[in-house]
Amino acid sequence: MSSDSQFCHEKGLAFLEARSLTKTYQVGSSAVHALQSVNFTAMQGDFVVINGPSGSGKTTFLNLISAIDRPTQGEVLIQGVSTNTLSERQLAQLRKDKIGLIFQSFNLIPVLSAAENAEYPLLLQRLPKTERAQRVQAILSEVGLADLGKRRPNELSGGQRQRIAIARALITRPKLVLADEPTANLDSETGAQVMDLMRRLNEEHCVVLLVVTHDPEVARYARRQVRIRDGRLMEGEGS
């Protein structure tokens, strides 16, 4: 582990908190409780796997943590600031600057090359062209795809596409990375390679990494594991 990562964990800095987080959807005359009074804390540099079956509330939890959705009750605090107090514009800025997202379907733009897909978030940040090029080259090297930057997504394997998705999530140097079923569309060997990469990048970049999955094999890569079932979180269960 790098010295930066050791510093990160020794300080034990709380980056993310969920307090009594609740999300209820109204379906006709019935109330569906997707999350129920969830409390959760992640320290700077933490790597947490949230394991649970389909429909357990995993994606709802990620959507609330990433401020894509707002809770019915409770709050999410990022570096001590409640997302409930932020405007839609401020939430968009928060996602752009501090949060990286990795999806199970990769969500790459087909008409862009691998390098251009990785670069895209930097365009939203309006970084100068020279700095963008330097960051793209560096992150593609980190994920082992320095020689494939000109290929389009349909010219890459599933594992290579997920590596580009990881590069895109990390290129803005976020403090929090959320991954939704990152190995779901990969074979077991490729999935293991992707999780090895994510664990290494978590240590080297000292980001908070939250991975939600229904795959129990993914849990062994984490520092911590929690299980989600019926909208409730249980620490240390579900391996």
TORVEXBA-837860 format. One record per residue: residue number from 1; residue in one letter; x, y, z of N, C-alpha, C in turn. Coordinates in Angstrom, 1 decimal, padded with zeros to 4 digits, always signed. Layout:
BEGIN
[NUM,"A",[X,Y,Z],[X,Y,Z],[X,Y,Z]]
...
//
This chain:
BEGIN
[1,"M",[+000.8,-001.2,+000.0],[+000.0,+000.0,+000.0],[+000.9,+001.2,+000.0]]
[2,"S",[+000.5,+002.2,-000.7],[+001.3,+003.5,-000.8],[+001.2,+004.3,+000.5]]
[3,"S",[+002.2,+005.2,+000.6],[+002.2,+006.0,+001.8],[+001.0,+006.9,+001.9]]
[4,"D",[+000.5,+007.4,+000.7],[-000.7,+008.2,+000.7],[-001.9,+007.4,+001.3]]
[5,"S",[-002.0,+006.1,+000.9],[-003.1,+005.3,+001.3],[-003.0,+005.0,+002.8]]
[6,"Q",[-001.7,+004.8,+003.3],[-001.5,+004.6,+004.8],[-002.0,+005.8,+005.5]]
[7,"F",[-001.6,+007.0,+005.0],[-001.9,+008.2,+005.7],[-003.5,+008.3,+005.7]]
[8,"C",[-004.1,+008.0,+004.6],[-005.5,+008.1,+004.5],[-006.2,+007.3,+005.6]]
[9,"H",[-005.8,+006.0,+005.7],[-006.4,+005.1,+006.7],[-006.1,+005.4,+008.1]]
[10,"E",[-004.8,+005.8,+008.4],[-004.4,+006.1,+009.7],[-005.2,+007.3,+010.3]]
[11,"K",[-005.5,+008.3,+009.4],[-006.3,+009.4,+009.9],[-007.7,+009.1,+010.2]]
[12,"G",[-008.2,+008.0,+009.5],[-009.6,+007.6,+009.7],[-010.6,+008.7,+009.5]]
[13,"L",[-010.5,+009.4,+008.4],[-011.3,+010.6,+008.1],[-012.7,+010.1,+007.5]]
[14,"A",[-013.8,+010.5,+008.2],[-015.1,+010.1,+007.6],[-015.4,+011.0,+006.4]]
[15,"F",[-015.6,+010.3,+005.3],[-015.9,+011.0,+004.1],[-017.4,+011.0,+003.8]]
[16,"L",[-018.0,+009.9,+004.1],[-019.4,+009.7,+003.7],[-020.2,+009.2,+004.9]]
[17,"E",[-021.4,+009.8,+005.1],[-022.3,+009.3,+006.1],[-023.8,+009.3,+005.5]]
[18,"A",[-024.5,+008.2,+005.9],[-025.9,+008.2,+005.7],[-026.6,+008.1,+007.0]]
[19,"R",[-027.5,+008.9,+007.3],[-028.2,+009.0,+008.5],[-029.7,+008.8,+008.4]]
[20,"S",[-030.2,+007.7,+008.9],[-031.6,+007.3,+008.9],[-032.2,+007.4,+007.4]]
[21,"L",[-031.4,+006.9,+006.5],[-031.7,+007.1,+005.1],[-032.9,+006.2,+004.7]]
[22,"T",[-034.0,+006.9,+004.2],[-035.2,+006.2,+003.9],[-035.7,+006.6,+002.5]]
[23,"K",[-036.1,+005.7,+001.7],[-036.7,+006.0,+000.4],[-038.0,+005.2,+000.2]]
[24,"T",[-039.1,+005.9,+000.0],[-040.4,+005.2,-000.1],[-041.0,+005.6,-001.5]]
[25,"Y",[-041.5,+004.7,-002.2],[-042.2,+005.0,-003.5],[-043.6,+004.6,-003.3]]
[26,"Q",[-044.5,+005.5,-003.9],[-045.9,+005.2,-003.9],[-046.3,+004.5,-005.2]]
[27,"V",[-046.8,+003.3,-005.1],[-047.2,+002.5,-006.2],[-048.7,+002.3,-006.1]]
[28,"G",[-049.5,+003.1,-006.8],[-050.9,+003.0,-006.6],[-051.3,+003.5,-005.2]]
[29,"S",[-052.0,+002.6,-004.5],[-052.4,+003.0,-003.1],[-051.4,+002.4,-002.1]]
[30,"S",[-050.3,+001.7,-002.6],[-049.4,+001.1,-001.7],[-048.1,+001.8,-001.6]]
[31,"A",[-047.5,+001.8,-000.4],[-046.1,+002.4,-000.2],[-045.1,+001.3,-000.3]]
[32,"V",[-044.1,+001.5,-001.1],[-043.0,+000.5,-001.2],[-041.8,+001.1,-000.6]]
[33,"H",[-041.3,+000.4,+000.4],[-040.1,+000.9,+001.2],[-038.8,+000.3,+000.6]]
[34,"A",[-038.2,+001.1,-000.3],[-037.0,+000.6,-000.9],[-035.8,+000.7,+000.0]]
[35,"L",[-035.7,+001.6,+000.9],[-034.7,+001.7,+001.9],[-035.4,+002.1,+003.2]]
[36,"Q",[-034.9,+001.6,+004.3],[-035.6,+001.8,+005.6],[-034.6,+002.2,+006.7]]
[37,"S",[-034.5,+003.5,+007.0],[-033.7,+004.0,+008.1],[-032.2,+003.4,+008.1]]
[38,"V",[-031.6,+003.6,+007.0],[-030.2,+003.1,+006.8],[-029.2,+004.1,+007.4]]
[39,"N",[-028.3,+003.5,+008.2],[-027.2,+004.3,+008.8],[-025.9,+003.7,+008.2]]
[40,"F",[-025.0,+004.5,+007.7],[-023.8,+004.0,+007.1],[-022.7,+005.1,+007.1]]
[41,"T",[-021.5,+004.6,+007.4],[-020.3,+005.5,+007.3],[-019.2,+004.9,+006.6]]
[42,"A",[-018.5,+005.7,+005.7],[-017.3,+005.2,+005.0],[-016.2,+006.2,+005.2]]
[43,"M",[-015.1,+005.7,+005.6],[-013.9,+006.6,+005.9],[-013.2,+006.9,+004.6]]
[44,"Q",[-012.4,+007.9,+004.6],[-011.6,+008.2,+003.4],[-010.7,+007.0,+003.1]]
[45,"G",[-010.8,+006.6,+001.8],[-010.0,+005.4,+001.4],[-010.6,+004.1,+001.6]]
[46,"D",[-011.8,+004.1,+002.1],[-012.5,+002.8,+002.4],[-012.9,+002.1,+001.2]]
[47,"F",[-013.0,+000.8,+001.2],[-013.4,-000.1,+000.1],[-014.5,-001.0,+000.7]]
[48,"V",[-015.8,-000.7,+000.4],[-016.9,-001.4,+000.9],[-017.7,-002.1,-000.2]]
[49,"V",[-017.9,-003.4,+000.0],[-018.8,-004.2,-000.9],[-020.2,-004.3,-000.2]]
[50,"I",[-021.2,-003.9,-000.9],[-022.6,-004.0,-000.4],[-023.2,-005.1,-001.2]]
[51,"N",[-023.5,-006.3,-000.5],[-024.0,-007.5,-001.2],[-025.4,-007.7,-000.9]]
[52,"G",[-026.2,-008.1,-001.9],[-027.6,-008.4,-001.7],[-028.2,-008.9,-003.0]]
[53,"P",[-029.4,-009.5,-002.9],[-030.1,-010.0,-004.0],[-030.8,-008.9,-004.8]]
[54,"S",[-031.2,-009.2,-006.0],[-031.9,-008.3,-006.8],[-033.2,-007.8,-006.1]]
[55,"G",[-033.4,-006.5,-006.2],[-034.6,-005.9,-005.5],[-034.4,-005.6,-004.1]]
[56,"S",[-033.2,-005.7,-003.6],[-032.9,-005.5,-002.1],[-032.8,-004.1,-001.7]]
[57,"G",[-032.5,-003.2,-002.7],[-032.3,-001.8,-002.4],[-031.0,-001.3,-002.7]]
[58,"K",[-030.1,-002.1,-003.4],[-028.7,-001.7,-003.6],[-028.6,-000.5,-004.6]]
[59,"T",[-029.3,-000.6,-005.7],[-029.3,+000.6,-006.6],[-029.9,+001.8,-006.1]]
[60,"T",[-031.0,+001.7,-005.3],[-031.6,+002.8,-004.6],[-030.6,+003.5,-003.7]]
[61,"F",[-029.9,+002.7,-003.0],[-028.8,+003.2,-002.1],[-027.8,+004.0,-002.8]]
[62,"L",[-027.3,+003.4,-003.9],[-026.3,+004.2,-004.7],[-026.9,+005.5,-005.3]]
[63,"N",[-028.1,+005.4,-005.8],[-028.7,+006.6,-006.3],[-028.8,+007.8,-005.3]]
[64,"L",[-029.1,+007.4,-004.0],[-029.2,+008.4,-003.0],[-027.8,+008.9,-002.6]]
[65,"I",[-026.8,+008.0,-002.5],[-025.5,+008.4,-002.1],[-024.9,+009.3,-003.2]]
[66,"S",[-025.2,+009.0,-004.5],[-024.6,+009.8,-005.6],[-025.4,+011.1,-005.8]]
[67,"A",[-026.5,+011.3,-005.1],[-027.4,+012.5,-005.2],[-028.1,+012.5,-006.6]]
[68,"I",[-028.2,+011.4,-007.2],[-029.0,+011.3,-008.4],[-030.5,+011.3,-008.0]]
[69,"D",[-030.8,+010.8,-006.8],[-032.2,+010.8,-006.2],[-032.1,+011.4,-004.8]]
[70,"R",[-033.2,+011.9,-004.3],[-033.3,+012.5,-003.0],[-034.0,+011.5,-002.1]]
[71,"P",[-033.6,+011.5,-000.8],[-034.3,+010.6,+000.1],[-035.7,+011.1,+000.5]]
[72,"T",[-036.6,+010.2,+000.9],[-037.9,+010.5,+001.5],[-037.6,+011.1,+002.9]]
[73,"Q",[-036.8,+010.5,+003.7],[-036.4,+010.9,+005.0],[-034.9,+010.7,+005.2]]
[74,"G",[-034.3,+011.3,+006.2],[-032.9,+011.1,+006.4],[-032.0,+012.0,+005.5]]
[75,"E",[-030.7,+011.7,+005.6],[-029.8,+012.6,+004.8],[-028.5,+011.8,+004.5]]
[76,"V",[-027.8,+012.3,+003.4],[-026.5,+011.9,+003.1],[-025.6,+013.1,+003.3]]
[77,"L",[-024.4,+012.8,+004.0],[-023.4,+013.9,+004.2],[-022.1,+013.5,+003.5]]
[78,"I",[-021.6,+014.3,+002.7],[-020.3,+014.1,+002.0],[-019.4,+015.2,+002.5]]
[79,"Q",[-018.3,+014.7,+003.1],[-017.4,+015.7,+003.8],[-018.1,+016.6,+004.7]]
[80,"G",[-019.1,+016.1,+005.4],[-019.8,+016.9,+006.4],[-020.9,+017.8,+005.9]]
[81,"V",[-021.1,+017.8,+004.6],[-022.2,+018.6,+004.0],[-023.4,+017.8,+003.6]]
[82,"S",[-024.5,+018.1,+004.1],[-025.8,+017.3,+003.8],[-026.2,+017.7,+002.4]]
[83,"T",[-026.4,+016.6,+001.5],[-026.9,+016.9,+000.2],[-028.3,+017.4,+000.2]]
[84,"N",[-029.0,+017.3,+001.3],[-030.4,+017.9,+001.3],[-030.3,+019.4,+001.2]]
[85,"T",[-029.2,+020.0,+001.6],[-029.1,+021.4,+001.6],[-028.7,+022.0,+000.3]]
[86,"L",[-028.3,+021.2,-000.7],[-027.8,+021.6,-001.9],[-028.8,+021.8,-003.0]]
[87,"S",[-028.7,+022.7,-003.9],[-029.6,+022.9,-005.0],[-029.2,+021.9,-006.1]]
[88,"E",[-030.1,+021.8,-007.1],[-029.9,+020.8,-008.2],[-028.6,+021.2,-008.9]]
[89,"R",[-028.3,+022.4,-009.1],[-027.0,+022.8,-009.7],[-025.8,+022.4,-008.8]]
[90,"Q",[-025.9,+022.6,-007.5],[-024.8,+022.3,-006.6],[-024.6,+020.7,-006.6]]
[91,"L",[-025.7,+020.0,-006.7],[-025.6,+018.5,-006.7],[-025.0,+018.1,-008.0]]
[92,"A",[-025.3,+018.7,-009.1],[-024.6,+018.3,-010.4],[-023.2,+018.6,-010.3]]
[93,"Q",[-022.8,+019.7,-009.7],[-021.4,+020.1,-009.5],[-020.7,+019.1,-008.6]]
[94,"L",[-021.4,+018.6,-007.6],[-020.8,+017.6,-006.7],[-020.5,+016.3,-007.4]]
[95,"R",[-021.5,+015.9,-008.2],[-021.3,+014.6,-009.0],[-020.1,+014.8,-010.0]]
[96,"K",[-020.0,+016.0,-010.6],[-019.0,+016.2,-011.6],[-017.6,+016.2,-011.0]]
[97,"D",[-017.5,+016.8,-009.8],[-016.1,+017.0,-009.3],[-015.7,+015.9,-008.3]]
[98,"K",[-016.6,+015.3,-007.6],[-016.2,+014.4,-006.5],[-016.7,+013.0,-006.6]]
[99,"I",[-017.5,+012.7,-007.5],[-018.1,+011.3,-007.6],[-017.8,+010.7,-009.0]]
[100,"G",[-017.3,+009.5,-009.0],[-017.1,+008.7,-010.2],[-018.1,+007.5,-010.2]]
[101,"L",[-018.7,+007.2,-011.3],[-019.7,+006.1,-011.4],[-019.2,+005.1,-012.4]]
[102,"I",[-019.4,+003.8,-012.0],[-019.1,+002.7,-012.9],[-020.3,+001.8,-013.0]]
[103,"F",[-020.7,+001.5,-014.2],[-022.0,+000.8,-014.4],[-021.7,-000.6,-015.0]]
[104,"Q",[-022.7,-001.5,-014.7],[-022.5,-002.9,-015.2],[-022.6,-003.0,-016.7]]
[105,"S",[-023.3,-002.1,-017.4],[-023.4,-002.1,-018.8],[-022.4,-001.2,-019.5]]
[106,"F",[-021.4,-000.7,-018.7],[-020.3,+000.1,-019.2],[-020.7,+001.5,-019.5]]
[107,"N",[-021.8,+001.7,-020.3],[-022.3,+003.0,-020.6],[-021.2,+003.9,-021.4]]
[108,"L",[-020.5,+003.2,-022.3],[-019.5,+003.9,-023.1],[-020.3,+004.5,-024.3]]
[109,"I",[-019.7,+005.6,-024.9],[-020.3,+006.2,-026.0],[-019.8,+005.5,-027.3]]
[110,"P",[-020.6,+004.9,-028.1],[-020.1,+004.0,-029.2],[-019.3,+004.7,-030.2]]
[111,"V",[-019.6,+006.0,-030.5],[-018.9,+006.7,-031.6],[-017.6,+007.3,-031.2]]
[112,"L",[-017.3,+007.2,-029.9],[-016.0,+007.8,-029.4],[-015.0,+006.6,-029.2]]
[113,"S",[-013.7,+007.0,-029.3],[-012.7,+006.0,-029.0],[-012.6,+005.8,-027.5]]
[114,"A",[-011.8,+004.8,-027.2],[-011.6,+004.5,-025.7],[-011.0,+005.7,-025.0]]
[115,"A",[-010.0,+006.3,-025.7],[-009.4,+007.5,-025.1],[-010.4,+008.7,-024.9]]
[116,"E",[-011.3,+008.8,-026.0],[-012.3,+009.9,-025.9],[-013.3,+009.6,-024.9]]
[117,"N",[-013.7,+008.4,-024.7],[-014.6,+008.0,-023.6],[-014.0,+008.4,-022.3]]
[118,"A",[-012.8,+008.0,-022.1],[-012.1,+008.3,-020.8],[-012.0,+009.8,-020.6]]
[119,"E",[-011.8,+010.6,-021.7],[-011.6,+012.0,-021.6],[-012.9,+012.8,-021.3]]
[120,"Y",[-014.0,+012.2,-021.7],[-015.3,+013.0,-021.7],[-015.6,+013.8,-020.4]]
[121,"P",[-015.4,+013.2,-019.2],[-015.7,+014.0,-018.0],[-014.9,+015.2,-017.9]]
[122,"L",[-013.7,+015.2,-018.5],[-012.8,+016.4,-018.4],[-013.3,+017.5,-019.3]]
[123,"L",[-014.0,+017.1,-020.4],[-014.6,+018.1,-021.2],[-015.7,+018.9,-020.4]]
[124,"L",[-016.4,+018.1,-019.6],[-017.4,+018.8,-018.8],[-016.8,+019.7,-017.8]]
[125,"Q",[-015.6,+019.4,-017.3],[-014.9,+020.2,-016.4],[-014.2,+021.4,-017.1]]
[126,"R",[-014.1,+021.4,-018.4],[-013.5,+022.4,-019.2],[-012.0,+022.5,-018.9]]
[127,"L",[-011.4,+021.4,-018.7],[-009.9,+021.4,-018.5],[-009.2,+021.7,-019.8]]
[128,"P",[-008.0,+022.4,-019.8],[-007.3,+022.6,-021.0],[-006.9,+021.4,-021.7]]
[129,"K",[-006.8,+021.5,-023.1],[-006.5,+020.3,-023.9],[-005.2,+019.6,-023.5]]
[130,"T",[-004.2,+020.3,-023.2],[-002.9,+019.7,-022.8],[-003.1,+018.8,-021.6]]
[131,"E",[-003.7,+019.4,-020.5],[-003.9,+018.6,-019.3],[-004.8,+017.4,-019.5]]
[132,"R",[-005.9,+017.6,-020.4],[-006.7,+016.4,-020.7],[-005.9,+015.3,-021.3]]
[133,"A",[-005.1,+015.6,-022.3],[-004.3,+014.6,-022.9],[-003.3,+013.9,-021.9]]
[134,"Q",[-002.7,+014.7,-021.0],[-001.8,+014.1,-020.1],[-002.6,+013.1,-019.1]]
[135,"R",[-003.7,+013.5,-018.7],[-004.5,+012.7,-017.8],[-005.0,+011.4,-018.5]]
[136,"V",[-005.4,+011.6,-019.7],[-005.9,+010.4,-020.5],[-004.8,+009.4,-020.6]]
[137,"Q",[-003.6,+009.8,-021.0],[-002.5,+008.9,-021.2],[-002.1,+008.2,-019.9]]
[138,"A",[-002.1,+009.0,-018.8],[-001.8,+008.4,-017.5],[-002.8,+007.4,-017.0]]
[139,"I",[-004.1,+007.7,-017.2],[-005.1,+006.8,-016.7],[-005.2,+005.5,-017.5]]
[140,"L",[-005.0,+005.6,-018.9],[-005.1,+004.5,-019.7],[-003.9,+003.5,-019.4]]
[141,"S",[-002.7,+004.1,-019.1],[-001.6,+003.3,-018.6],[-001.9,+002.6,-017.3]]
[142,"E",[-002.6,+003.3,-016.4],[-002.9,+002.7,-015.1],[-003.8,+001.5,-015.2]]
[143,"V",[-004.7,+001.5,-016.2],[-005.7,+000.4,-016.3],[-005.2,-000.6,-017.4]]
[144,"G",[-004.0,-000.4,-017.9],[-003.4,-001.4,-018.8],[-003.9,-001.3,-020.2]]
[145,"L",[-004.3,-000.2,-020.7],[-004.8,+000.0,-022.0],[-004.2,+001.1,-022.8]]
[146,"A",[-002.9,+001.4,-022.5],[-002.3,+002.5,-023.2],[-002.2,+002.4,-024.7]]
[147,"D",[-002.2,+001.1,-025.2],[-002.0,+000.9,-026.6],[-003.3,+000.8,-027.4]]
[148,"L",[-004.5,+000.9,-026.6],[-005.8,+000.7,-027.2],[-006.7,+001.9,-027.2]]
[149,"G",[-006.1,+003.1,-027.0],[-006.8,+004.3,-026.8],[-007.6,+004.7,-028.1]]
[150,"K",[-007.2,+004.3,-029.3],[-007.8,+004.7,-030.5],[-009.0,+003.7,-030.9]]
[151,"R",[-009.1,+002.6,-030.2],[-010.2,+001.7,-030.5],[-011.5,+002.2,-030.0]]
[152,"R",[-012.6,+001.8,-030.7],[-013.9,+002.1,-030.3],[-014.4,+001.0,-029.4]]
[153,"P",[-015.5,+001.2,-028.6],[-016.0,+000.2,-027.7],[-016.3,-001.2,-028.3]]
[154,"N",[-016.8,-001.2,-029.6],[-017.1,-002.4,-030.2],[-015.9,-003.2,-030.7]]
[155,"E",[-014.7,-002.6,-030.5],[-013.5,-003.3,-030.9],[-012.7,-003.8,-029.6]]
[156,"L",[-013.4,-003.6,-028.5],[-012.8,-004.0,-027.2],[-013.6,-005.2,-026.6]]
[157,"S",[-012.9,-006.0,-025.8],[-013.5,-007.1,-025.1],[-014.3,-006.5,-023.9]]
[158,"G",[-015.2,-007.3,-023.3],[-016.0,-006.8,-022.1],[-015.1,-006.3,-021.0]]
[159,"G",[-014.0,-007.1,-020.7],[-013.1,-006.6,-019.7],[-012.4,-005.3,-020.0]]
[160,"Q",[-012.0,-005.1,-021.3],[-011.4,-003.9,-021.7],[-012.3,-002.7,-021.6]]
[161,"R",[-013.6,-003.0,-022.0],[-014.6,-001.9,-021.9],[-014.8,-001.5,-020.4]]
[162,"Q",[-014.8,-002.5,-019.5],[-015.0,-002.1,-018.1],[-013.8,-001.4,-017.6]]
[163,"R",[-012.6,-001.7,-018.1],[-011.4,-000.9,-017.7],[-011.5,+000.5,-018.2]]
[164,"I",[-012.0,+000.7,-019.4],[-012.2,+002.1,-019.8],[-013.3,+002.8,-019.0]]
[165,"A",[-014.3,+002.1,-018.6],[-015.3,+002.7,-017.7],[-014.7,+003.1,-016.3]]
[166,"I",[-013.8,+002.3,-015.8],[-013.1,+002.6,-014.6],[-012.2,+003.8,-014.8]]
[167,"A",[-011.5,+003.8,-015.9],[-010.6,+005.0,-016.3],[-011.5,+006.3,-016.3]]
[168,"R",[-012.6,+006.2,-016.9],[-013.5,+007.4,-017.0],[-013.9,+007.8,-015.6]]
[169,"A",[-014.2,+006.9,-014.7],[-014.7,+007.2,-013.4],[-013.6,+007.9,-012.6]]
[170,"L",[-012.3,+007.5,-012.8],[-011.2,+008.0,-012.0],[-010.5,+009.2,-012.6]]
[171,"I",[-010.8,+009.5,-013.9],[-010.0,+010.6,-014.5],[-010.2,+012.0,-013.9]]
[172,"T",[-011.3,+012.2,-013.3],[-011.6,+013.5,-012.7],[-011.0,+013.6,-011.3]]
[173,"R",[-010.3,+012.5,-010.9],[-009.7,+012.4,-009.5],[-010.8,+012.6,-008.4]]
[174,"P",[-011.9,+011.8,-008.5],[-013.0,+012.0,-007.5],[-012.5,+011.5,-006.2]]
[175,"K",[-013.3,+011.8,-005.2],[-013.1,+011.3,-003.8],[-013.9,+010.1,-003.5]]
[176,"L",[-014.9,+009.9,-004.3],[-015.9,+008.8,-004.1],[-016.2,+008.1,-005.4]]
[177,"V",[-016.0,+006.8,-005.5],[-016.4,+006.0,-006.7],[-017.4,+005.0,-006.3]]
[178,"L",[-018.5,+005.0,-007.1],[-019.6,+004.0,-006.9],[-019.7,+003.1,-008.1]]
[179,"A",[-019.7,+001.8,-007.8],[-019.8,+000.8,-008.9],[-021.0,-000.1,-008.7]]
[180,"D",[-021.8,-000.1,-009.7],[-023.1,-000.9,-009.7],[-022.9,-002.2,-010.5]]
[181,"E",[-022.7,-003.3,-009.8],[-022.6,-004.6,-010.4],[-021.5,-004.6,-011.5]]
[182,"P",[-020.3,-004.2,-011.2],[-019.2,-004.0,-012.2],[-018.7,-005.2,-012.9]]
[183,"T",[-019.1,-006.4,-012.3],[-018.6,-007.7,-012.9],[-019.8,-008.5,-013.5]]
[184,"A",[-021.0,-007.9,-013.5],[-022.2,-008.7,-013.9],[-022.1,-009.2,-015.4]]
[185,"N",[-021.5,-008.4,-016.3],[-021.4,-008.8,-017.7],[-020.1,-009.4,-018.1]]
[186,"L",[-019.3,-009.9,-017.1],[-018.0,-010.4,-017.4],[-017.9,-011.9,-016.9]]
[187,"D",[-017.1,-012.7,-017.6],[-016.8,-014.0,-017.1],[-016.0,-013.9,-015.8]]
[188,"S",[-015.9,-015.1,-015.1],[-015.3,-015.0,-013.7],[-013.9,-014.6,-013.7]]
[189,"E",[-013.1,-015.1,-014.7],[-011.7,-014.7,-014.8],[-011.5,-013.2,-015.0]]
[190,"T",[-012.3,-012.7,-016.0],[-012.2,-011.2,-016.3],[-012.7,-010.4,-015.1]]
[191,"G",[-013.8,-010.9,-014.5],[-014.3,-010.2,-013.3],[-013.3,-010.1,-012.2]]
[192,"A",[-012.5,-011.2,-012.0],[-011.5,-011.2,-011.0],[-010.4,-010.2,-011.3]]
[193,"Q",[-010.0,-010.1,-012.6],[-009.0,-009.1,-013.0],[-009.5,-007.7,-012.8]]
[194,"V",[-010.8,-007.4,-013.1],[-011.3,-006.1,-012.9],[-011.3,-005.7,-011.4]]
[195,"M",[-011.7,-006.7,-010.6],[-011.8,-006.4,-009.2],[-010.3,-006.2,-008.6]]
[196,"D",[-009.4,-007.0,-009.1],[-008.0,-006.7,-008.7],[-007.5,-005.3,-009.0]]
[197,"L",[-007.9,-004.9,-010.2],[-007.6,-003.5,-010.7],[-008.3,-002.5,-009.8]]
[198,"M",[-009.5,-002.7,-009.5],[-010.2,-001.7,-008.6],[-009.6,-001.6,-007.2]]
[199,"R",[-009.2,-002.8,-006.7],[-008.6,-002.8,-005.4],[-007.3,-002.0,-005.4]]
[200,"R",[-006.5,-002.2,-006.4],[-005.2,-001.5,-006.5],[-005.4,+000.0,-006.7]]
[201,"L",[-006.4,+000.4,-007.5],[-006.6,+001.8,-007.7],[-007.2,+002.4,-006.5]]
[202,"N",[-008.0,+001.7,-005.7],[-008.5,+002.2,-004.4],[-007.3,+002.5,-003.5]]
[203,"E",[-006.4,+001.7,-003.4],[-005.2,+001.9,-002.6],[-004.3,+003.0,-003.0]]
[204,"E",[-004.1,+003.1,-004.4],[-003.2,+004.1,-004.9],[-003.8,+005.5,-004.9]]
[205,"H",[-005.1,+005.6,-005.1],[-005.8,+006.9,-005.2],[-006.4,+007.3,-003.9]]
[206,"C",[-006.6,+006.4,-003.0],[-007.1,+006.7,-001.7],[-008.6,+007.2,-001.8]]
[207,"V",[-009.3,+006.7,-002.7],[-010.7,+007.1,-002.9],[-011.6,+006.2,-002.0]]
[208,"V",[-012.8,+006.7,-001.7],[-013.8,+005.8,-001.1],[-014.4,+005.0,-002.3]]
[209,"L",[-014.4,+003.7,-002.2],[-015.0,+002.8,-003.2],[-016.1,+002.0,-002.7]]
[210,"L",[-017.3,+002.2,-003.2],[-018.5,+001.4,-002.8],[-018.9,+000.6,-004.0]]
[211,"V",[-019.0,-000.7,-003.8],[-019.3,-001.6,-004.9],[-020.6,-002.4,-004.4]]
[212,"V",[-021.7,-002.3,-005.2],[-022.9,-003.0,-004.9],[-022.9,-004.2,-005.9]]
[213,"T",[-023.3,-005.4,-005.4],[-023.3,-006.6,-006.2],[-024.2,-007.7,-005.5]]
[214,"H",[-024.6,-008.6,-006.4],[-025.3,-009.8,-005.8],[-024.3,-011.0,-005.9]]
[215,"D",[-023.1,-010.7,-006.3],[-022.1,-011.8,-006.5],[-021.2,-011.9,-005.2]]
[216,"P",[-021.4,-013.0,-004.4],[-020.6,-013.1,-003.2],[-019.1,-013.1,-003.4]]
[217,"E",[-018.6,-013.5,-004.6],[-017.2,-013.6,-004.8],[-016.5,-012.2,-004.8]]
[218,"V",[-017.3,-011.2,-005.1],[-016.7,-009.9,-005.1],[-016.3,-009.4,-003.7]]
[219,"A",[-017.0,-009.9,-002.7],[-016.8,-009.4,-001.3],[-015.4,-009.6,-000.8]]
[220,"R",[-014.7,-010.6,-001.3],[-013.4,-010.8,-000.8],[-012.3,-009.8,-001.1]]
[221,"Y",[-012.7,-008.9,-002.0],[-011.8,-007.8,-002.4],[-011.9,-006.6,-001.5]]
[222,"A",[-012.9,-006.5,-000.7],[-013.2,-005.3,+000.1],[-012.5,-005.3,+001.5]]
[223,"R",[-012.4,-004.1,+002.0],[-012.0,-004.0,+003.4],[-013.1,-004.3,+004.4]]
[224,"R",[-014.3,-003.9,+003.9],[-015.5,-004.2,+004.7],[-016.6,-004.7,+003.8]]
[225,"Q",[-017.5,-005.4,+004.4],[-018.7,-005.9,+003.7],[-019.9,-005.6,+004.5]]
[226,"V",[-021.0,-005.2,+003.8],[-022.3,-005.1,+004.4],[-023.3,-005.8,+003.5]]
[227,"R",[-024.3,-006.2,+004.1],[-025.4,-006.9,+003.3],[-026.6,-006.1,+003.4]]
[228,"I",[-027.3,-006.0,+002.3],[-028.6,-005.3,+002.2],[-029.7,-006.2,+001.8]]
[229,"R",[-030.7,-006.2,+002.6],[-031.9,-007.1,+002.3],[-033.2,-006.3,+002.7]]
[230,"D",[-034.1,-006.3,+001.9],[-035.4,-005.7,+002.1],[-035.2,-004.2,+002.6]]
[231,"G",[-034.2,-003.5,+002.0],[-034.0,-002.1,+002.3],[-033.3,-001.8,+003.6]]
[232,"R",[-032.8,-002.8,+004.2],[-032.0,-002.6,+005.5],[-030.6,-003.1,+005.3]]
[233,"L",[-029.7,-002.4,+006.0],[-028.2,-002.7,+005.9],[-027.8,-003.4,+007.1]]
[234,"M",[-027.0,-004.4,+006.9],[-026.4,-005.2,+008.1],[-024.9,-005.3,+007.9]]
[235,"E",[-024.2,-004.8,+008.8],[-022.7,-004.8,+008.7],[-022.1,-006.2,+008.9]]
[236,"G",[-021.2,-006.6,+007.9],[-020.4,-007.8,+008.1],[-021.2,-009.1,+007.9]]
[237,"E",[-022.3,-009.0,+007.2],[-023.0,-010.2,+006.9],[-023.1,-010.5,+005.4]]
[238,"G",[-023.5,-011.7,+005.1],[-023.8,-012.0,+003.7],[-022.7,-012.5,+002.8]]
[239,"S",[-021.6,-013.0,+003.3],[-020.6,-013.5,+002.5],[-021.0,-014.9,+001.9]]
//
